[in-house]
Amino acid sequence: MIGTWRAACASFRLSSQILRGQYRGVGTSCCHLSKLLMRNIKESPAKRMVSITWKDNTTDVYPYIYLRDNCQCPECFFKDSNQRLVDVVRDVDIKVKPSRVELSEDGTNLSITWPDGHVTVLDADFLSKKRLPSEAELKGRVCTDVTTRKVELWGSEFKKYIPRMKFHDILNNEAVEFEFLNSLYRYGLALVTDMPIQEGQVEKLGDRIGYLRMTTYG
């Protein structure tokens, strides 16, 4: 009898906890969704961008080319590996302007029709996560905010100073290998010279500095 009573009490406590958790979840979800709903949009063809005003009256700006580059349809994006399938630099005009931009009635989706007939549909959650920082947010931002060592930004003048390392030196000299990796980290770029012409050499270098995985880019 006592065992049955204890079991009933435990079941009641568990049910209450689950119910409270469900209500908390619903409340949190509703608040989250209400914040991510879009209230209206405004196009600026001259600036080639669209402004989105959210339900909380904040506004974010998205360039047309940025929206095209972030299309999530199966033709443009492979979700399993988080990779783009379209070379936006080669295949899309950087000055592209949509023929139509529409906001869904419930404010959850933005639909963009491009001149070639392609349609991009982006939901509010994605657009909120992909918002661009404002000028005020960019002021004072430094690379040390996200890295332990500063990376270096560069322009066209950098072509005279691109780090160069010989293939065999990278494989056989740890100091050169470190400099190679450090250049990739600091500049995002390094040139490997004196590469053997046999097949498999790039793979050999890749195995040396990391691990290889299949990509849509070959």
C-alpha positions as CSV (number, residue, x, y, z in Angstrom):
1,M,0.0,0.0,0.0
2,I,2.8,2.4,1.0
3,G,4.7,1.5,-2.2
4,T,1.6,2.2,-4.3
5,W,1.1,5.6,-2.6
6,R,4.8,6.5,-3.1
7,A,4.6,5.6,-6.8
8,A,1.5,7.7,-7.2
9,C,3.2,10.7,-5.6
10,A,6.3,10.3,-7.7
11,S,4.1,10.1,-10.9
12,F,2.2,13.2,-9.8
13,R,5.5,15.2,-9.2
14,L,6.9,14.1,-12.6
15,S,3.7,15.1,-14.4
16,S,3.7,18.5,-12.7
17,Q,7.3,19.1,-13.6
18,I,6.7,18.1,-17.2
19,L,3.6,20.3,-17.4
20,R,5.5,23.3,-15.9
21,G,8.3,22.7,-18.4
22,Q,5.9,22.6,-21.3
23,Y,4.3,25.9,-20.2
24,R,7.6,27.5,-19.8
25,G,8.6,26.2,-23.2
26,V,5.5,27.6,-24.8
27,G,5.9,31.0,-23.2
28,T,9.6,31.2,-24.2
29,S,8.7,30.1,-27.7
30,C,6.0,32.6,-28.1
31,C,8.2,35.5,-27.0
32,H,11.0,34.2,-29.3
33,L,8.7,34.0,-32.3
34,S,7.0,37.4,-31.7
35,K,10.4,39.1,-31.7
36,L,11.4,37.4,-35.0
37,L,8.3,38.3,-36.9
38,M,8.8,40.9,-39.7
39,R,6.5,43.9,-39.6
40,N,7.3,45.4,-43.0
41,I,9.9,45.8,-45.7
42,K,11.2,48.7,-47.7
43,E,13.2,48.5,-50.9
44,S,16.0,50.9,-51.8
45,P,16.8,50.1,-55.5
46,A,19.3,53.0,-55.7
47,K,21.3,51.5,-52.8
48,R,20.5,47.9,-53.9
49,M,19.2,46.8,-50.5
50,V,16.1,46.1,-48.6
51,S,15.3,47.2,-45.1
52,I,13.4,44.9,-42.7
53,T,11.5,46.3,-39.8
54,W,10.9,43.7,-37.1
55,K,7.9,43.5,-34.8
56,D,9.9,45.0,-32.0
57,N,10.4,48.1,-34.3
58,T,14.1,47.5,-34.8
59,T,15.4,47.7,-38.4
60,D,18.1,45.8,-40.3
61,V,19.4,46.3,-43.8
62,Y,20.3,43.6,-46.3
63,P,22.0,44.2,-49.6
64,Y,20.5,42.5,-52.6
65,I,23.6,40.6,-53.4
66,Y,23.8,39.4,-49.8
67,L,20.3,38.0,-50.0
68,R,21.1,36.3,-53.3
69,D,24.3,34.8,-51.9
70,N,22.5,33.4,-48.9
71,C,19.8,31.6,-50.8
72,Q,19.0,28.4,-49.0
73,C,17.2,26.5,-51.7
74,P,18.6,23.0,-52.8
75,E,19.9,24.5,-56.0
76,C,22.1,27.0,-54.2
77,F,22.9,25.4,-50.8
78,F,23.8,21.9,-49.6
79,K,22.7,21.8,-46.0
80,D,24.4,18.5,-45.1
81,S,27.8,20.2,-45.5
82,N,26.7,23.8,-45.1
83,Q,28.1,24.7,-48.5
84,R,27.0,27.0,-51.3
85,L,26.5,25.4,-54.7
86,V,26.5,28.7,-56.6
87,D,29.6,30.8,-57.3
88,V,28.0,34.2,-56.7
89,V,31.2,36.0,-57.8
90,R,31.2,34.2,-61.2
91,D,27.6,33.5,-61.8
92,V,25.7,36.5,-60.3
93,D,25.9,40.2,-61.2
94,I,27.1,42.0,-58.1
95,K,24.6,44.8,-59.0
96,V,21.7,42.4,-59.3
97,K,18.3,43.8,-58.4
98,P,15.2,41.6,-57.7
99,S,12.2,41.9,-59.9
100,R,9.9,41.4,-56.8
101,V,10.3,41.3,-53.0
102,E,7.4,40.1,-50.9
103,L,6.7,39.7,-47.2
104,S,4.4,36.9,-46.2
105,E,1.2,37.9,-44.5
106,D,2.2,36.3,-41.2
107,G,5.6,38.1,-41.3
108,T,7.6,34.8,-41.1
109,N,9.1,34.7,-44.7
110,L,10.7,37.0,-47.2
111,S,10.4,36.0,-50.8
112,I,12.7,37.5,-53.5
113,T,12.3,36.8,-57.2
114,W,15.4,37.5,-59.3
115,P,15.6,38.6,-62.9
116,D,16.4,35.1,-64.1
117,G,13.3,33.7,-62.4
118,H,15.1,32.2,-59.5
119,V,13.2,32.6,-56.2
120,T,14.8,32.9,-52.8
121,V,12.7,32.4,-49.7
122,L,14.3,33.2,-46.3
123,D,12.6,32.9,-43.0
124,A,12.6,35.4,-40.2
125,D,14.8,33.3,-37.9
126,F,17.5,33.0,-40.6
127,L,17.4,36.6,-41.5
128,S,17.7,37.6,-37.8
129,K,20.8,35.4,-37.3
130,K,22.3,36.7,-40.6
131,R,21.8,40.4,-39.8
132,L,24.7,42.7,-40.6
133,P,26.2,44.8,-37.9
134,S,25.4,48.5,-37.9
135,E,28.0,51.2,-38.3
136,A,27.8,51.9,-34.6
137,E,28.4,48.3,-33.8
138,L,31.4,48.2,-36.1
139,K,33.1,51.2,-34.4
140,G,35.9,50.1,-32.1
141,R,35.5,46.4,-33.1
142,V,38.9,44.7,-33.3
143,C,40.0,41.3,-34.3
144,T,40.9,40.4,-30.7
145,D,37.2,40.2,-29.9
146,V,37.1,36.8,-31.6
147,T,40.7,35.7,-31.8
148,T,43.6,35.4,-29.4
149,R,46.0,36.9,-32.0
150,K,45.2,39.7,-34.4
151,V,44.5,38.8,-38.0
152,E,45.6,41.3,-40.6
153,L,43.3,42.8,-43.2
154,W,44.8,43.6,-46.5
155,G,44.1,45.1,-49.9
156,S,45.5,45.0,-53.4
157,E,48.9,46.2,-52.1
158,F,49.3,42.9,-50.4
159,K,50.1,41.1,-53.7
160,K,53.7,42.3,-53.3
161,Y,54.0,40.7,-49.9
162,I,52.1,37.4,-50.1
163,P,54.0,34.8,-48.0
164,R,55.6,32.1,-50.1
165,M,56.9,28.8,-49.0
166,K,58.4,25.8,-50.9
167,F,56.4,22.6,-50.9
168,H,59.2,20.4,-49.6
169,D,60.2,22.9,-46.9
170,I,56.7,22.8,-45.5
171,L,56.7,19.0,-45.3
172,N,60.2,18.7,-43.9
173,N,60.9,21.8,-41.8
174,E,58.6,22.4,-38.8
175,A,59.6,26.1,-38.7
176,V,58.5,26.6,-42.3
177,E,55.3,24.6,-41.6
178,F,54.5,26.8,-38.7
179,E,55.1,29.9,-40.8
180,F,52.8,28.5,-43.5
181,L,50.0,27.8,-40.9
182,N,50.6,31.2,-39.3
183,S,50.3,33.0,-42.6
184,L,47.0,31.1,-43.3
185,Y,45.8,32.2,-39.9
186,R,46.9,35.8,-40.1
187,Y,46.2,36.6,-43.7
188,G,44.0,33.8,-44.9
189,L,46.5,33.2,-47.7
190,A,49.9,31.7,-48.5
191,L,51.5,30.6,-51.8
192,V,53.1,27.2,-52.1
193,T,55.9,27.1,-54.6
194,D,58.0,24.3,-56.2
195,M,55.1,21.9,-56.2
196,P,55.8,18.5,-57.8
197,I,53.8,17.9,-60.9
198,Q,52.7,14.4,-59.9
199,E,49.1,13.7,-58.9
200,G,48.3,13.6,-55.2
201,Q,50.7,16.3,-54.0
202,V,48.0,18.7,-52.9
203,E,46.4,15.9,-50.9
204,K,49.8,15.1,-49.4
205,L,50.1,18.7,-48.2
206,G,46.5,18.7,-46.9
207,D,47.2,15.5,-44.9
208,R,50.2,17.2,-43.4
209,I,48.3,20.2,-41.9
210,G,44.9,18.8,-41.2
211,Y,42.3,16.3,-42.5
212,L,40.6,16.1,-45.8
213,R,36.9,16.0,-46.5
214,M,34.7,15.8,-49.6
215,T,33.3,19.2,-50.8
216,T,31.2,20.3,-53.7
217,Y,34.1,22.3,-55.0
218,G,36.3,19.3,-55.9
